[in-house]
Amino acid sequence: TTGRILSQYNVGAQTRRTENVAWHSEDRLEIHPHDAEDRGIVNDDWVGIKSRSGETVLRALISERVQPGVVYTTFHFPESGANVITTDNSDWATNCPEYKVTAVQVAKVSQSSEWQQKYEAFSQQQLELLEQGSHHA
């Protein structure tokens, strides 16, 4: 399941530019201690989260705030790819996207997802173009 945290707003386009990142500087995957132990995961390990829609990698946060069998993350940092793993399903009456419930597999990993690697390369390219443009102005 995904959700928000008080110190960030939606995808963080505004709040990530503020000192609020001192409270929440990245999207983390909260996982119950029993589930983490079953998978050999400890705090700060990189974990792969895979659904039918896609996959991403986040750092683990062992937490009893989630129930066994449930994992949770925020979606305030685009580079986390949190919304890559949610489905395209929506509510039949309102057509509101169903971001709250997605079946996933979680496993300890050693590198970022393919989507994250492409996002990082694209972001770097955009920053280089911005830098080049500022030299010509």
C-alpha positions in Angstrom: 0.0 0.0 0.0 1.1 3.6 -0.6 0.3 6.8 1.2 1.5 10.2 2.3 3.6 11.6 5.1 2.9 14.9 6.8 6.2 16.7 5.8 5.7 16.1 2.1 2.9 17.0 -0.3 1.9 14.7 -3.2 4.8 14.0 -5.4 6.9 16.5 -3.5 7.5 18.9 -6.4 7.3 21.8 -3.9 8.1 20.3 -0.5 11.2 18.5 -1.7 12.8 21.9 -2.3 12.4 22.9 1.4 14.0 21.9 4.7 11.1 19.3 5.0 13.5 16.7 3.6 15.2 16.7 7.0 12.2 14.7 8.2 11.5 12.6 5.1 14.4 12.5 2.6 13.4 9.4 0.6 10.6 6.9 0.1 11.3 3.8 2.2 9.5 0.4 2.3 8.1 -0.3 5.7 8.0 -4.0 6.4 7.0 -5.9 9.5 9.9 -7.5 11.5 8.6 -11.0 10.9 8.4 -10.5 7.1 11.8 -8.9 7.1 13.3 -11.8 9.1 11.8 -14.4 6.8 13.4 -12.6 3.8 16.8 -11.9 5.5 16.1 -8.1 5.4 17.5 -5.6 8.0 17.0 -1.9 8.3 18.5 0.1 5.3 18.8 -3.0 3.1 17.9 -2.4 -0.6 14.7 -4.4 -1.3 13.1 -5.1 -4.7 9.4 -4.7 -4.8 7.8 -6.4 -7.8 4.1 -6.4 -9.0 2.3 -7.3 -12.2 2.7 -3.7 -13.2 6.5 -3.2 -12.7 9.3 -3.2 -10.2 11.3 -0.8 -8.1 13.9 -0.8 -5.3 13.7 1.0 -2.0 15.5 0.9 1.3 13.9 -1.1 4.0 12.5 0.3 7.2 11.6 -2.4 9.7 8.4 -1.3 11.4 5.6 -2.6 13.5 3.4 0.1 12.1 2.5 -2.3 9.3 0.8 -5.7 9.8 2.6 -8.9 8.8 1.9 -9.5 5.1 1.6 -5.8 4.4 4.3 -3.4 3.1 3.9 0.4 2.9 5.7 3.2 1.2 5.2 6.9 0.4 5.3 8.3 -3.1 6.9 11.7 -2.6 10.1 11.1 -4.5 9.8 10.3 -8.3 13.1 8.5 -8.3 11.7 5.9 -5.9 9.4 4.6 -8.6 6.7 3.9 -6.0 3.9 4.4 -8.5 5.6 2.1 -11.1 4.4 -0.9 -9.1 0.8 0.2 -8.6 -1.8 -1.1 -10.9 -3.9 0.7 -13.5 -7.1 -0.4 -11.8 -9.6 2.3 -10.8 -12.8 2.7 -8.8 -15.8 1.7 -10.9 -17.9 4.7 -9.8 -15.3 7.6 -9.6 -12.5 6.3 -11.9 -10.1 7.2 -9.0 -6.9 5.3 -9.4 -6.4 2.4 -7.0 -3.0 3.2 -5.5 -3.7 1.7 -2.1 -3.7 -2.1 -2.8 -1.3 -3.9 -5.0 0.0 -7.5 -4.6 3.8 -7.5 -4.5 6.8 -9.7 -3.9 9.6 -8.3 -1.8 13.2 -9.6 -1.8 16.6 -8.3 -0.8 18.5 -6.9 -3.8 21.9 -5.3 -4.6 21.1 -2.7 -7.2 18.4 -0.3 -8.4 15.6 -1.4 -10.8 15.9 -1.0 -14.5 13.2 1.8 -14.4 15.2 3.6 -11.7 18.4 3.4 -13.8 16.6 4.8 -16.8 15.1 7.6 -14.7 18.5 8.5 -13.3 20.1 8.6 -16.8 17.2 10.8 -18.1 17.4 13.1 -15.1 21.2 13.5 -15.5 20.7 14.2 -19.2 18.2 16.9 -18.4 20.5 18.5 -15.9 23.3 18.6 -18.4 21.0 20.2 -21.0 20.0 22.8 -18.4 23.7 23.5 -17.6 24.5 23.9 -21.3 21.6 26.2 -21.8 22.7 28.4 -18.9 26.1 28.9 -20.5 24.5 30.1 -23.7 22.2 32.7 -22.1 
